[in-house]
Amino acid sequence: MLNRKIVYNTIVSAGARIIGLALSLIIIGLLTRYLGQDGFGYYSTILAFLFFFTVLADLGLYSICLREISRPGADQRKIASNAFTLRFFAGLFIFTLAPLVVYLFPYPGQVKLGILIGAVGFWLMSNQQILVGVFQKNLRMDKVALGELLGRLVQLGLVIFFIKYDFGFLFIVSALVFGSLINFILVFIFSRKYILISFEFNFAFWRPLLKESLPLALAIIFTVIYFKIDTIMLSLMKPPADVGIYNLAYKFLESLLFFPAMFVGLIMPLMSEYAFSAMEKFKEITQKTLDILLIFIIPMIFGILFLSKDIVTLIAGQDFILSAGVLNILIIAAGIIFLGVLFSNMIIALKKQKSLIYIYGIGVIVNLVANFIFIPKYSYYGAAWTTLLTELVVTLLMLIVLSKFIKEIFSFKLFLKYLSAGLIMSLLLYFLSNWSLFISITLAILIYFGFLYLINGISTKKILVLVKKDV
């Protein structure tokens, strides 16, 4: 049954990703203690710099490929193989440029060498994205989660080994590369059960594929500019310690974003199927998706606001305690991004992806101007508030665009119930401020969902709807 598959994939993938998140936090904890504020700042600069090239290599193919292979009667092997070939060789060329471009920047030698090494890992991760679309189409994201989990374990093992024997900064970067290699190989092998992807050079097919994807590629480039430019600007305007403090909080935010990307990705084939054939069904699916996202956004934000200092201290130690204030700002931005993931995928499903160019273009302008104003004066706090402002502007613009094409698009009537449960949970956290982090989190979750159940914000009946045959 369709919904059983969605529920299964969500639970298994979420479980694997939560374990992966825990491993990521362990890696971050090891790196912050081994590298210190300056070293972790340099490490974060490498990741932010290479992320720009990841987006350039994307070409907008991931979302378009997922949309097209989800259409009834689509030649899935032809679409996926050509998209993979385009992504593979475009990425090879683009990531070759990264070590050359970095020499135009005033970074120390170890950062430039780190970018040379890290480019290989980011290229491998870039190639994997097309394969992820295959698993989303077949509702088997658990396979992707398994590949990522094993890749993360390899990275963790190497980080521990390199730190124990004090191999140094560049070997720490290489651990990311080996983890990405294992991840890519496993996901590629798993994908062959569903589509036998191979290199295909059908240039006549590439032309219409690129025509559809390039507007989205430009929109994604704009997204990354405002999503990562803050780290680059911090690295050029402020000392590396400031970059490290900011990026510890930012890494936590990025780790949380797996949930909306995974969950909405599973719903994307359904949205693509019903966007033009059954609008009421499309609205029903997106409303349910919004409700589920809101259920998790509220406790996530309130929980972090009360527990950020304890979380940062547990992960990175007292040296990074200033990251807690940054995290309090960025967690609100994360909640907005959760909604933005749904809205942007709806726009793509409706084939209105060109509007994303203008939306993200405005986001770039807002972000650059605000960063130039606030980073010199407020450093990482200025960057964090700028991120929050940008995400708010972009998400509101998406909602405006959607409202032009869909009447009565969303109902937020359950939001007040989620908010009430969140406030009750916050009251508990306030009085349990001296308790252990684990106990506080456990009780907060129980109180939130228990109270939500009592006020009919979530019920057994609503849960059982998810496992019925129809969505």
Secondary structure, DSSP 8 states (H G I E B T S, - for coil): -HHHHHHHHHHHHHHHHHHHHHHHHHHHHHHHHHHHHHHHHHHHHHHHHHHHHHHHHHTTHHHHHHHHHTSTT--HHHHHHHHHHHHHHHHHHHHHHHHHHGGGS---HHHHHHHHHHHHHHHHHHHHHHHHHHHHHTT-HHHHHHHHHHHHHHHHHHHHHHHHTT--HHHHHHHHHHHHHHHHHHHHHHHTTT--------HHHHHHHHHHHHHHHHHHHHHHHHHHHHHHHHHHHS-HHHHHHHHHHHHHHHHHTHHHHHHHHHHHHHHHHHTTT-HHHHHHHHHHHHHHHHHHHHHHHHHHHHHHHHHHHHHH-GGGTTHHHHHHHHHHHHHHHHHHHHHHHHHHHTT-THHHHHHHHHHHHHHHHHHHHHHHHHHHHHHHHHHHHHHHHHHHHHHHHHHHHSTT----TTHHHHHHHHHHHHHHHHHTTTS-HHHHHHHHHHHHHHHHHHTTSS-HHHHHHTTSS--
